[in-house]
Amino acid sequence: MVVLQGWVKKEGKNRKNWKKRYLELHSDRLSYWATKDPAHGKKTLKGSVPISDLVSVDSIGGYKGKDCFSIAFKNRTFYMI
């Protein structure tokens, strides 16, 4: 069941540029896609992280000149605006 969904800009893992991603928060995982085509229901899954790995969610003012938030998991931290 989807708890929350919508578009955000996420900092890239390697190049560190901001990429538009479609997020879905489920009760057991956070998943994100590069595209979502509602007309055809097509999605290109880019990643999924289990909620059980969640460490923290924080608001960050002025991160690289942008107001954003971070979602920290055991193996990775996501920065989003």
Secondary structure, 3 states (H helix, E strand, C coil): CEEEEEEEEEECCCCCCEEEEEEEEECCEEEEEEEEECCCCEEEEEEEEEHHHEEEEEEEEEECCEEEEEEEECCCEEEEC
